[in-house]
Amino acid sequence: MTTMLLAQDFPPMGGGIARLHDEVARRFPPGELIVSTPANRDASEVDGGFPAVIDRLPISARSTKTLPGLLFWSRRAASLARRHRVRFVYCGNVKPAGYAARWVYERLRVPYGLILYGGDLLSEQHKIRQSAFKRRTARVIFGGAAVLVAISNWTRDLTVTVLGELGLDAHSQRLRVVHMGTDPAQFRPGVETAVLRKRADLPDGGTRWLVTVARLEQVKGIDTVIQALPAILERAPDVGYVIAGRGPDRERLEKLAHKLGVADRVRFLGLVGDQDLPAVYNLGSVYLGMSRRVGRMDVEGFGISLVEASACGLPVVAGNSGGIPDAVRDGETGILVPPEDPAALADAVCRVLTDRALATQLGQNGRRAVESHFNWDRVVRDLRAIESEVVS
């Protein structure tokens, strides 16, 4: 008897959703999980490293969103479910994976669960308000799910709202919250940073680094940090800001840093591989995650980088937005501030930089929180327990 994961996002793709699916595929007992996922030209480099069975569709992720692609994926999923005696299906997103899961349920009566994130849910909410057809299809997918797994309390509350709009209020009883995590063996204090410093041309000493690991886009709030830098530098002139990640917002952010006269204190590292991320966090004195909601659908549903930083013993200052309050326990593992308030951010950062006892306590608390709760082993245990509850 096996579990099937329908994953639109899967390595070698990047991003938090792909990271979750990656960790689930690595931590399920060998032989008990099969992953159905779209083709990727670099798949051969990663698929052999999983104990799970990775079944690659002969179509791309883009094609799975077309009607022929959906039909193909649905039939393929049903065939896999029969062959592997699948007892439960997890959907890595509502659509398109939810269509295939519903197809399997209708034909084989295999129950399924939806894993829900902030952006995915906001997208569905927008669609059901704009299209009667999409409202009907969403009602079918949500209504057929045996369980709904939200990655934060904020995401759970949004799910309750969406269910209400679909006329599925009673389905709120099927909701579970499973916080995301990280790997405390990979992300830990004391990782050597010399190689990274040399490659990035960072000075060996004398600078206290603020760190952000994020895709460069507006929702991540990196511009708020840059706006706060002049006030921070007035009180802590030895501070610099390191940003690891790439994305469409880099040019705007660079221009903002030049405009504010802090460009010499801001270092863009570009895309950093997973193997080097622990060193990036270990550069830092404070981790900053100022994500905020942008437009209808951009929001931080949890924030894996926040718990990665905590795992490395860093105090965190973050924006009080979306699911971030679940990842950062205010006053315990970090400090939450209004996500678009540079002055509040500057005050919080300077407080942590000035009070070494506070910084140490926040970092130690964060590390303990990861060891006890925010880790992938616990996430997989929770998902398997939910599955067993549903199947029994």
C-alpha positions as MATLAB code, in Angstrom:
seq = 'MTTMLLAQDFPPMGGGIARLHDEVARRFPPGELIVSTPANRDASEVDGGFPAVIDRLPISARSTKTLPGLLFWSRRAASLARRHRVRFVYCGNVKPAGYAARWVYERLRVPYGLILYGGDLLSEQHKIRQSAFKRRTARVIFGGAAVLVAISNWTRDLTVTVLGELGLDAHSQRLRVVHMGTDPAQFRPGVETAVLRKRADLPDGGTRWLVTVARLEQVKGIDTVIQALPAILERAPDVGYVIAGRGPDRERLEKLAHKLGVADRVRFLGLVGDQDLPAVYNLGSVYLGMSRRVGRMDVEGFGISLVEASACGLPVVAGNSGGIPDAVRDGETGILVPPEDPAALADAVCRVLTDRALATQLGQNGRRAVESHFNWDRVVRDLRAIESEVVS';
ca = [
       0.000    0.000    0.000;
       1.449    3.348   -1.019;
       0.743    7.069   -0.993;
       0.786    9.164   -4.149;
       1.879   12.804   -4.322;
       0.695   14.816   -7.322;
       3.327   17.563   -7.505;
       3.179   20.335  -10.063;
       6.285   21.849   -8.397;
       9.139   19.429   -7.845;
      12.954   19.500   -8.028;
      14.917   20.583   -9.897;
      12.396   23.430   -9.732;
      13.060   25.925   -6.930;
      10.749   27.641   -4.465;
       9.114   26.763   -1.171;
       6.449   24.432   -2.597;
       9.032   22.395   -4.526;
      11.145   22.282   -1.355;
       8.231   20.796    0.605;
       7.653   18.126   -2.049;
      11.388   17.406   -2.166;
      11.531   16.782    1.577;
       8.388   14.649    1.606;
       9.824   12.487   -1.182;
      13.084   12.068    0.750;
      11.574   11.272    4.135;
       8.732    8.875    3.373;
       9.786    5.268    4.038;
      11.280    3.664    0.896;
       8.641    2.051   -1.268;
       5.712    3.851    0.372;
       5.491    6.948   -1.843;
       5.133    7.523   -5.561;
       5.458   11.059   -6.952;
       3.716   11.982  -10.190;
       5.180   15.186  -11.609;
       5.694   16.937  -14.965;
       8.762   16.522  -17.137;
      11.855   18.643  -16.565;
      14.941   18.651  -18.784;
      17.214   18.387  -15.727;
      15.178   15.690  -13.974;
      17.751   12.958  -14.532;
      20.178   14.834  -12.278;
      17.904   14.604   -9.225;
      15.357   11.801   -9.596;
      17.762    8.972   -8.794;
      18.538   10.468   -5.388;
      15.047    9.882   -3.998;
      13.955    6.745   -2.150;
      10.453    7.408   -3.516;
       9.378    6.353   -7.003;
       9.439    9.434   -9.251;
       7.126    9.064  -12.233;
       7.804   11.821  -14.762;
       5.020   12.728  -17.135;
       6.140   13.099  -20.761;
       4.647   16.611  -20.742;
       5.770   19.908  -19.201;
       4.290   21.710  -16.208;
       2.752   24.239  -18.587;
       1.042   21.462  -20.564;
      -0.625   20.037  -17.449;
      -2.730   23.200  -17.343;
      -4.279   22.471  -20.758;
      -7.284   20.188  -21.249;
      -5.324   17.472  -23.121;
      -2.562   17.676  -20.492;
      -5.057   17.398  -17.634;
      -6.686   14.357  -19.198;
      -3.303   12.718  -19.706;
      -2.188   13.399  -16.120;
      -5.506   12.189  -14.715;
      -5.373    8.906  -16.653;
      -1.714    8.419  -15.767;
      -2.482    9.007  -12.080;
      -5.309    6.467  -12.160;
      -3.027    3.903  -13.802;
      -0.333    4.485  -11.185;
      -2.891    4.199   -8.396;
      -4.039    0.788   -9.655;
      -0.532   -0.538  -10.265;
       0.900    0.596   -6.909;
      -2.217   -0.080   -4.821;
      -2.354    3.561   -3.742;
      -4.467    4.140   -0.642;
      -4.251    7.954   -0.426;
      -3.362   10.896   -2.692;
      -1.846   14.214   -1.632;
      -2.250   17.150   -4.019;
       0.668   19.573   -3.975;
      -1.641   22.345   -5.176;
      -5.333   22.875   -5.828;
      -5.062   23.101   -9.613;
      -4.086   21.372  -11.779;
      -3.226   18.491   -9.395;
      -6.691   18.588   -7.850;
      -8.307   17.628  -11.158;
      -6.199   14.456  -11.378;
      -6.890   13.592   -7.743;
     -10.637   13.965   -8.239;
     -10.415   11.780  -11.364;
      -8.702    9.036   -9.343;
     -11.262    9.364   -6.567;
     -14.212    9.070   -8.946;
     -12.828    5.913  -10.569;
     -11.030    4.114   -7.739;
     -12.506    5.727   -4.593;
      -9.022    6.609   -3.373;
      -9.372    9.564   -0.952;
      -7.260   12.674   -1.438;
      -6.072   15.708    0.495;
      -5.177   19.211   -0.647;
      -2.065   20.980    0.657;
      -2.894   24.685    0.755;
      -0.642   27.754    0.568;
      -1.354   31.471    0.672;
      -0.794   32.426   -2.961;
      -2.518   29.318   -4.301;
      -5.605   30.024   -2.207;
      -5.740   33.715   -3.074;
      -5.552   32.770   -6.748;
      -8.469   30.369   -6.352;
     -10.463   32.968   -4.437;
      -9.973   35.477   -7.241;
     -10.968   32.930   -9.891;
     -14.161   31.795   -8.168;
     -15.256   35.404   -7.827;
     -14.692   36.069  -11.534;
     -15.911   32.863  -13.209;
     -18.937   30.671  -12.536;
     -17.192   27.757  -14.290;
     -14.086   28.028  -12.109;
     -16.296   28.319   -9.057;
     -17.966   25.015   -9.987;
     -14.659   23.238  -10.611;
     -13.200   24.574   -7.352;
     -16.292   23.379   -5.490;
     -15.828   19.900   -6.954;
     -12.140   19.742   -5.995;
     -12.492   21.229   -2.496;
     -15.734   19.372   -1.854;
     -14.236   16.003   -2.734;
     -11.158   16.353   -0.555;
     -11.119   14.139    2.514;
      -8.771   16.545    4.269;
      -7.456   20.087    3.752;
      -3.932   20.784    5.003;
      -3.035   24.448    5.580;
       0.607   25.435    6.124;
      -0.194   28.169    8.673;
      -3.038   29.497   10.795;
      -3.433   32.436    8.423;
      -3.784   30.002    5.514;
      -6.327   28.014    7.540;
      -8.406   31.140    8.142;
      -8.265   32.024    4.443;
      -9.360   28.474    3.606;
     -12.390   28.871    5.867;
     -13.322   32.021    3.943;
     -12.903   30.311    0.555;
     -14.973   27.336    1.672;
     -17.702   29.725    2.776;
     -17.702   31.403   -0.633;
     -18.032   27.970   -2.245;
     -20.948   27.008   -0.003;
     -18.832   24.355    1.718;
     -18.844   25.754    5.260;
     -19.144   22.309    6.856;
     -15.874   21.251    5.197;
     -13.985   23.485    7.636;
     -14.074   20.458    9.951;
     -11.686   18.749    7.522;
      -8.992   21.406    8.003;
      -5.629   20.616    9.582;
      -2.629   22.918   10.100;
       0.831   21.515    9.372;
       3.582   24.103    9.738;
       6.492   23.823    7.345;
      10.020   23.127    8.503;
      13.676   22.773    7.626;
      16.586   20.385    8.165;
      18.385   21.187   11.451;
      21.307   18.961   10.405;
      21.934   21.033    7.271;
      21.016   24.435    8.690;
      22.947   24.900   11.931;
      25.203   27.373   13.716;
      28.941   27.254   13.169;
      29.023   26.607    9.414;
      32.271   27.853    7.843;
      31.828   31.040    5.775;
      35.373   31.692    4.475;
      34.813   30.171    1.017;
      31.573   32.092    0.535;
      33.174   35.353    1.702;
      36.019   34.949   -0.773;
      33.739   34.068   -3.684;
      31.383   36.975   -2.920;
      34.268   39.368   -2.143;
      32.955   40.084    1.357;
      35.355   41.458    4.000;
      36.544   38.937    6.588;
      35.725   41.057    9.644;
      34.532   44.404   10.927;
      31.081   44.230    9.327;
      27.902   42.946   10.928;
      25.696   41.576    8.193;
      21.947   41.696    7.939;
      20.813   38.791    5.734;
      17.834   38.025    3.501;
      17.387   34.877    1.408;
      14.528   35.410   -1.029;
      13.477   35.734   -4.626;
      13.823   39.363   -5.676;
      10.218   40.414   -6.080;
       8.014   43.011   -4.435;
       6.213   40.630   -2.080;
       9.491   39.916   -0.237;
       9.775   43.495    1.066;
      13.502   43.924    0.410;
      12.833   47.544   -0.506;
      11.584   48.160    3.056;
      14.930   46.940    4.390;
      16.871   49.211    2.028;
      14.688   52.149    3.067;
      15.494   51.380    6.713;
      19.261   51.154    6.149;
      20.075   54.892    6.505;
      18.463   54.963    9.971;
      20.174   51.708   10.943;
      23.581   53.000    9.796;
      23.202   56.145   11.892;
      23.141   53.967   15.011;
      25.186   50.997   13.763;
      27.687   52.254   11.170;
      29.385   48.845   10.829;
      26.309   47.174    9.286;
      25.993   45.750    5.778;
      23.130   43.987    4.019;
      23.530   40.717    2.093;
      20.755   39.470   -0.204;
      20.827   35.955   -1.636;
      18.442   35.351   -4.522;
      17.558   36.482   -7.991;
      14.413   37.825   -9.581;
      12.768   40.597  -11.581;
      13.041   43.269   -8.868;
      16.842   43.507   -8.722;
      17.259   46.564  -10.930;
      14.671   48.538   -8.971;
      16.274   47.559   -5.674;
      19.752   48.552   -6.876;
      18.437   51.941   -7.993;
      16.762   52.455   -4.622;
      20.005   51.662   -2.780;
      21.900   54.202   -4.922;
      19.193   56.820   -4.414;
      19.395   56.445   -0.634;
      23.186   56.476   -0.606;
      23.571   52.944    0.788;
      24.587   51.057   -2.351;
      28.082   50.427   -0.945;
      26.491   48.607    2.025;
      24.212   46.331   -0.023;
      25.560   43.138   -1.616;
      23.503   41.095   -4.061;
      24.838   37.534   -4.145;
      22.498   36.307   -6.867;
      21.219   32.743   -6.820;
      22.944   30.673   -4.117;
      22.849   26.881   -4.303;
      21.291   24.847   -1.504;
      24.702   23.605   -0.391;
      25.874   27.194    0.260;
      22.741   28.521    1.964;
      23.796   27.516    5.515;
      26.965   29.609    5.053;
      24.872   32.595    3.948;
      22.821   32.459    7.139;
      25.983   32.040    9.228;
      27.315   35.305    7.820;
      24.550   37.176    9.563;
      24.001   38.939   12.838;
      20.262   39.347   12.144;
      17.963   37.745    9.576;
      15.358   39.975    7.909;
      12.165   38.706    6.282;
       9.912   41.644    5.480;
       7.390   39.967    3.199;
       4.074   41.740    2.785;
       0.926   41.216    0.757;
       1.092   42.707   -2.729;
      -1.991   42.905   -4.950;
      -4.609   40.169   -4.889;
      -2.462   37.052   -4.840;
       1.103   37.674   -3.592;
       1.584   36.804    0.073;
       3.928   34.775    2.292;
       1.967   31.732    3.420;
       4.658   30.673    5.912;
       8.285   31.502    5.040;
      10.730   28.567    5.057;
      13.754   30.893    5.005;
      12.663   32.239    8.408;
      12.976   28.844   10.072;
      16.196   28.127    8.160;
      17.618   31.258    9.773;
      16.354   30.160   13.182;
      17.962   26.766   12.661;
      21.283   28.585   12.200;
      20.793   30.391   15.505;
      20.009   33.789   13.986;
      17.632   36.257   15.642;
      14.903   37.164   13.158;
      13.137   40.448   12.456;
      10.158   39.927   10.148;
       7.022   41.525    8.778;
       3.788   40.757   10.598;
       2.002   39.564    7.471;
       0.365   36.410    6.096;
       1.628   33.235    7.736;
       4.865   34.752    9.063;
       3.620   34.925   12.695;
       3.528   31.100   12.639;
       7.163   30.863   11.511;
       8.443   33.618   13.848;
       7.248   33.546   17.432;
       7.167   37.219   18.356;
       9.402   37.960   21.329;
      10.604   34.346   21.479;
      12.435   33.501   18.229;
      12.290   36.954   16.664;
      10.565   40.314   16.521;
       7.579   41.107   14.296;
       7.049   44.608   12.928;
       4.583   46.195   10.479;
       5.787   44.922    7.085;
       5.963   48.313    5.351;
       7.325   50.442    8.196;
      11.065   51.153    7.703;
      11.270   53.086   10.985;
       9.857   50.190   13.015;
      12.205   47.818   11.232;
      15.214   50.042   11.976;
      14.273   50.241   15.663;
      13.903   46.459   15.947;
      17.173   45.738   14.139;
      19.122   48.216   16.255;
      17.578   46.797   19.407;
      18.810   43.311   18.501;
      22.240   44.571   17.420;
      22.659   46.529   20.652;
      21.346   43.930   23.096;
      23.612   40.905   22.744;
      21.736   38.957   25.419;
      18.482   39.432   23.510;
      20.083   38.408   20.210;
      21.548   35.278   21.778;
      18.273   34.325   23.442;
      16.242   34.769   20.249;
      18.745   32.701   18.298;
      18.843   29.903   20.865;
      15.058   29.834   21.125;
      14.810   29.668   17.345;
      17.210   26.741   17.156;
      15.227   24.862   19.827;
      11.958   25.568   18.000;
      13.373   24.010   14.844;
      14.711   20.973   16.675;
      11.379   20.376   18.402;
       8.812   21.480   15.801;
       9.871   23.302   12.622;
      11.622   20.355   10.960;
      10.813   18.138    7.986;
      10.736   14.890    9.961;
       7.860   16.267   12.034;
       6.105   17.539    8.873;
       6.185   14.086    7.291;
       5.032   12.461   10.538;
       2.067   14.838   10.616;
       1.158   14.168    6.977;
       1.357   10.400    7.456;
      -0.732   10.600   10.631;
      -3.395   12.614    8.803;
      -3.405   10.062    5.988;
      -3.786    7.161    8.444;
      -6.655    8.956   10.164;
      -8.471    9.482    6.857;
      -7.886    5.964    5.515;
      -8.921    4.274    8.740;
];
